[in-house]
C-alpha cells in the first residue's frame, strides 16, 4: 500500500468516524471506487486507533474525571462513568460473536446503500421530533442500553457509529451537543477493545500504518471540533442529504459495473 493511499484513508477515517456519515462505509467505498486493494481489518484498526487518540486528546480530562468518580460513592459523575461502561457492552458482545459475519458477509455495496439511506432518514426524524432538553447526567440505564445497542448495530457498514448513537441520544431527548458528546465518549472503549482483539494479527507496523494512524488522529480532532460547533447552531439535515446522495451514487456505480 502506498503512503499516499494510507494518508487519504486516514483523513477519511478521521472525518467520518465522528461525522454521522459512516466511516466503515467510506473505508469500503473509496477503495471500491478507485480499485485499491482492501488492506484488511488490521489497517482499519490502525485508522480507528488514530480516531481513538483524537478522542483521548479531546476528552481526556473527562475520561480521567469519570475514572476517579467510580471510586467515590455519591460522586455526581459516578453514575455516568458506570453508564459509559454499560453502553459498551452490546457492541463488545456483538463484535466478539459476529465479527467474521460483519467483516466478510456484510461488506457489500448494496448493504451500504440500504444502511446509508435508512439510518440517514432515522437521524433526520430523530432530530426533528421530540424534545431535546436533557443533559448527559439525565440518562438512565434504559437510555444507555438503547444507545449502546445502537452502537452495536453500527458495526454493520454504512450505519455509522456516531450517527446511530447520536440518533439514539436524540430519541432519548438529549440536546444535540450532549448526544454528540456522549457518542464520542462511548466510542473510546469500543475502539480500544476492538483494536486489542485484532492487534495480535498485525505482524508489523509499516510506514503506511503509521501515516494512516497520524492522519486519522489529526482529522479526527478537526471533525470533533467542527461537529460540536456546527450542531450548536444547525440541525443534522445536511448529513441526511449527504448519506442519501452517497447511497444513490453507490447504487449507480454498482449497476454500471455490472
C-alpha positions in Angstrom: 0.0 0.0 0.0 1.3 3.5 -0.9 1.7 6.0 1.8 -0.5 8.4 -0.2 -3.4 6.0 -0.1 -2.9 5.4 3.6 -3.0 9.2 4.3 -6.1 9.6 2.2 -7.9 6.7 4.1 -6.7 8.2 7.4 -8.2 11.5 6.6 -11.4 9.8 5.6 -11.5 7.8 8.8 -10.7 10.8 11.0 -13.5 12.9 9.5 -16.2 10.2 9.0 -15.7 8.4 12.4 -17.2 11.4 14.1 -19.4 12.9 11.4 -22.6 10.8 11.2 -21.9 9.5 7.7 -20.3 6.1 8.4 -16.5 5.6 8.5 -16.8 1.9 7.7 -18.8 2.7 4.5 -16.3 5.2 3.3 -13.3 3.0 4.1 -15.0 0.3 2.0 -16.3 2.6 -0.8 -13.2 4.7 -1.5 -11.0 1.6 -2.4 -14.1 0.2 -4.2 -14.4 3.3 -6.4 -10.7 3.7 -7.1 -9.8 0.0 -7.4 -7.5 0.0 -4.3 -6.9 -3.3 -2.6 -8.6 -3.7 0.8 -5.8 -3.8 3.4 -7.7 -5.9 5.9 -9.0 -5.4 9.5 -5.5 -4.7 10.8 -5.2 -1.5 8.8 -8.7 -0.5 9.6 -7.9 -0.8 13.3 -4.8 1.3 12.9 -7.0 4.0 11.4 -9.6 3.6 14.2 -6.8 3.9 16.9 -5.9 7.2 15.3 -9.5 8.2 15.9 -9.2 6.9 19.5 -6.2 9.2 20.0 -8.3 12.1 18.8 -11.0 11.2 21.4 -8.5 10.8 24.2 -6.9 14.2 23.4 -10.2 16.0 23.1 -12.0 14.3 26.1 -9.0 13.0 28.2 -9.9 15.2 31.2 -13.5 13.9 31.1 -12.3 10.2 31.0 -10.0 10.9 33.9 -12.7 12.5 35.9 -15.1 9.7 35.3 -12.5 7.1 36.2 -11.8 8.8 39.5 -15.5 9.1 40.2 -16.0 5.3 40.1 -14.2 5.0 43.4 -16.1 7.9 45.1 -19.6 6.9 46.4 -22.2 9.6 45.7 -20.0 11.5 43.2 -22.1 13.2 40.5 -20.1 11.6 37.7 -20.1 8.1 39.2 -23.3 7.1 37.6 -22.2 8.4 34.2 -18.9 6.5 34.4 -20.9 3.3 35.0 -23.2 4.1 32.2 -20.3 4.5 29.8 -19.1 1.1 30.7 -22.7 -0.3 30.3 -23.1 1.3 26.9 -20.1 -0.5 25.5 -21.3 -4.0 26.4 -23.7 -4.5 23.4 -21.1 -3.6 20.8 -18.5 -5.7 22.5 -20.7 -8.8 22.6 -21.9 -8.4 19.0 -18.4 -7.7 17.8 -17.0 -10.7 19.6 -19.6 -13.2 18.3 -20.3 -11.9 14.8 -17.1 -10.2 13.7 -16.5 -12.6 10.8 -20.1 -12.2 9.6 -19.9 -8.5 9.7 -16.4 -8.4 8.1 -17.0 -10.8 5.2 -20.7 -11.1 4.7 -22.0 -7.6 5.1 -19.2 -5.7 3.3 -21.3 -5.3 0.1 -22.2 -2.1 -1.8 -26.0 -2.9 -1.7 -25.9 -3.3 2.1 -24.1 0.0 2.3 -26.7 1.7 0.1 -29.5 0.5 2.3 -27.9 1.4 5.6 -26.7 4.8 4.5 -30.2 5.8 3.3 -32.3 4.2 6.1 -30.2 5.4 9.0 -29.8 8.8 7.5 -33.6 9.2 7.4 -33.8 7.9 11.0 -31.3 10.6 12.1 -33.4 13.3 10.3 -36.6 12.1 12.1 -35.0 11.9 15.5 -33.5 15.4 15.0 -36.8 16.9 14.1 -39.2 15.2 16.5 -39.5 15.2 20.3 -37.9 17.5 22.9 -34.2 18.0 23.1 -33.6 19.4 26.6 -31.9 16.6 28.5 -28.3 16.6 29.8 -25.9 13.6 29.8 -26.5 13.2 33.6 -30.2 12.8 33.0 -29.6 9.4 31.2 -30.8 6.3 32.9 -29.8 2.7 32.4 -32.5 2.1 29.8 -31.4 5.1 27.7 -27.8 4.0 28.0 -28.5 0.4 26.8 -30.6 1.8 24.0 -27.7 4.0 22.8 -25.4 1.0 23.4 -27.4 -1.2 21.2 -27.4 1.5 18.5 -23.6 1.4 18.7 -23.7 -2.3 18.3 -25.9 -2.1 15.2 -23.4 0.4 13.8 -20.9 -2.4 13.3 -22.7 -3.0 10.0 -21.1 -1.0 7.2 -23.0 2.2 6.3 -24.9 2.6 9.6 -22.4 5.0 11.2 -21.4 4.5 14.8 -21.7 8.2 15.6 -24.9 8.5 13.5 -26.6 5.7 15.3 -25.6 6.7 18.8 -26.4 10.3 18.2 -29.8 9.3 16.8 -30.5 7.2 19.9 -29.3 10.0 22.1 -31.7 12.4 20.3 -34.6 9.9 20.8 -33.6 9.9 24.5 -34.2 13.7 24.5 -30.6 14.7 24.8 -29.6 18.1 23.4 -27.7 17.8 20.1 -24.4 18.7 21.6 -24.9 16.3 24.5 -25.9 13.5 22.2 -22.8 14.0 20.2 -20.5 14.2 23.2 -21.9 11.0 24.7 -21.5 9.4 21.4 -17.8 10.4 21.3 -17.2 9.3 24.8 -18.8 6.0 24.2 -16.6 5.4 21.1 -13.3 5.3 23.1 -13.7 2.0 25.0 -15.2 0.2 21.9 -12.4 1.3 19.5 -9.8 0.4 22.1 -11.3 -3.0 22.8 -11.7 -3.8 19.1 -8.1 -2.9 18.5 -6.9 -5.2 21.2 -8.8 -8.1 19.8 -7.1 -8.0 16.4 -3.8 -6.4 17.4 -2.2 -9.8 17.7 -2.9 -10.4 14.0 -0.8 -7.3 13.0 2.6 -8.7 12.0 4.4 -5.4 11.9 3.8 -1.6 11.9 4.6 -0.3 8.5 5.0 3.2 7.2 1.5 3.3 5.7 0.1 2.1 9.0 1.8 5.0 10.8 0.8 7.5 8.2 -2.8 6.4 8.3 -2.8 6.5 12.1 -1.4 10.0 12.3 -3.7 11.5 9.6 -6.7 9.8 11.3 -5.9 11.3 14.6 -5.3 14.9 13.2 -8.5 14.9 11.2 -10.5 13.2 13.9 -9.8 16.1 16.2 -10.8 18.5 13.5 -14.1 16.6 12.9 -15.0 16.6 16.6 -14.5 20.3 17.0 -16.3 21.2 13.8 -19.3 18.9 14.5 -19.8 20.2 18.0 -19.6 23.8 16.7 -21.9 23.1 13.8 -24.7 21.3 15.6 -24.8 24.0 18.3 -26.4 26.2 15.6 -27.8 23.9 13.0 -29.6 20.6 12.5 -28.3 17.3 11.2 -30.3 17.6 8.0 -27.2 18.2 5.8 -25.8 14.8 6.9 -29.0 13.0 6.0 -28.9 14.5 2.5 -25.3 13.6 2.1 -26.0 10.0 3.1 -28.9 9.7 0.6 -26.9 11.2 -2.2 -23.9 8.9 -1.5 -26.2 5.9 -1.4 -27.6 6.9 -4.9 -24.0 7.3 -6.2 -23.0 3.9 -4.9 -26.1 2.3 -6.4 -25.4 3.8 -9.8 -21.8 2.8 -9.8 -22.7 -0.7 -8.7 -25.1 -1.3 -11.5 -22.8 0.3 -14.1 -20.1 -2.1 -13.2 -22.5 -4.9 -13.5 
